[in-house]
Amino acid sequence: MRNITISMAIVAITLPALTHAWGDAAHRAIGLLTKKLLRPEISPRLEAVLALDPVTKGDFGAAAAWADTVVADPKYASTKELHYAQMTGTSPQQCSKIESDARPESGNVYGAIDTYTHKMLYDKDVQEREQNKTRPESIKFLFNFLTDIFQPMHITAEYNNGRDAKLYWKNSQASLHDIWDTHLVEERLREFNDQPALYA
């Protein structure tokens, strides 16, 4: 499983243009692209674990988007802030430092990656029945968080993660966060008939 985590991180780092936008469609496209870019021996193993999940049923795209769909659920309310790093400062010289030993209790995306990687790899105390639920859930969170760290508005705390920075996109006002999260990727996906699978 350690190879799976490393492979997922490498895929997230090397993703092309879509990794600059992170709405539902982008997460789905990145999930599908991840499946194609993983090493051949890793992809089927992840798919088999995700097949245990009744929501995603082995679909990498649905798995990558899932964590954003559950933040309103009281059971997962505590994960909302885990999608962000909340760095302050407006230039590389002034940015706050994210500690390399960030832990889950830090409440940021880097600590969340650590937490869910640990759950996926080492959660041996759970019964097999529970493990079948824990491991797919950990993979779904990891897919989502590993793409979130490449969305600039999920890393910066400035202007309320870009939500308070109002700009114009195609003659309509939108927040900088929404432009990165949705508008840019929707524009790109139009070239692929709005189908993330075609992009991937």
Secondary structure as GFF3:
##gff-version 3
##sequence-region A 1 200
A	DSSP	alpha_helix	2	14	.	.	.	ID=ss1
A	DSSP	three_ten_helix	17	20	.	.	.	ID=ss2
A	DSSP	alpha_helix	24	37	.	.	.	ID=ss3
A	DSSP	alpha_helix	43	50	.	.	.	ID=ss4
A	DSSP	alpha_helix	60	69	.	.	.	ID=ss5
A	DSSP	three_ten_helix	74	83	.	.	.	ID=ss6
A	DSSP	three_ten_helix	104	106	.	.	.	ID=ss7
A	DSSP	alpha_helix	109	122	.	.	.	ID=ss8
A	DSSP	alpha_helix	128	148	.	.	.	ID=ss9
A	DSSP	alpha_helix	152	155	.	.	.	ID=ss10
A	DSSP	beta_strand	166	169	.	.	.	ID=ss11
A	DSSP	beta_strand	172	175	.	.	.	ID=ss12
A	DSSP	alpha_helix	176	178	.	.	.	ID=ss13
A	DSSP	pi_helix	179	183	.	.	.	ID=ss14
A	DSSP	alpha_helix	184	190	.	.	.	ID=ss15
A	DSSP	alpha_helix	196	199	.	.	.	ID=ss16
###
